[in-house]
Amino acid sequence: MSKKADPTNPVLLETIELLNRQEAPIWNDIAENLEKVNRRRPEVNVSDIERVAEEGETVVVPGKVLGSGRLTKEVNVAAFKASSGARQKIEEDGQFMFIRDLVEENPEGSDVKVVK
């Protein structure tokens, strides 16, 4: 059983509230991951995204994206956090956005793949 944190980061709290207000189950699952203590949230490398994402796909990481690896296709990535190296690699061909921006753009969560 994973321990839930009492997040104090106001942006994290706002993001979790926004996700919990959505009807699509995908957003509730993402909120559960963000409620975990920081060290239990997923950390995904760019190489992991490269391996599982298809060209033109939108993926969401319920944690942090790290810059290890290469991204050779256009992929849109949403995450709570990303290293500067990861953002740079993603934005060479695709788009990086924060989870709250993706929710506002796509409240139904359609055609979104979760990577953790």
JOSUL-V794048 format. One record per residue. N is the residue number from 1. SS is DSSP state (helix for helix, strand for strand, loop for the rest). Layout:
N&SS  N&SS
//
This chain:
1&loop  2&loop  3&loop  4&strand  5&loop  6&loop  7&loop  8&loop  9&loop  10&helix  11&helix  12&helix  13&helix  14&helix  15&helix  16&helix  17&helix  18&helix  19&helix  20&helix  21&loop  22&loop  23&loop  24&loop  25&helix  26&helix  27&helix  28&helix  29&helix  30&helix  31&helix  32&helix  33&helix  34&helix  35&loop  36&strand  37&loop  38&helix  39&helix  40&helix  41&loop  42&strand  43&strand  44&strand  45&strand  46&helix  47&helix  48&helix  49&helix  50&helix  51&helix  52&helix  53&loop  54&loop  55&loop  56&loop  57&loop  58&strand  59&strand  60&strand  61&strand  62&strand  63&strand  64&strand  65&strand  66&strand  67&loop  68&loop  69&loop  70&loop  71&loop  72&loop  73&loop  74&loop  75&loop  76&strand  77&strand  78&strand  79&strand  80&strand  81&strand  82&strand  83&loop  84&helix  85&helix  86&helix  87&helix  88&helix  89&helix  90&helix  91&helix  92&helix  93&helix  94&loop  95&strand  96&strand  97&strand  98&strand  99&helix  100&helix  101&helix  102&helix  103&helix  104&helix  105&helix  106&loop  107&loop  108&loop  109&loop  110&loop  111&loop  112&strand  113&strand  114&strand  115&loop  116&loop
//
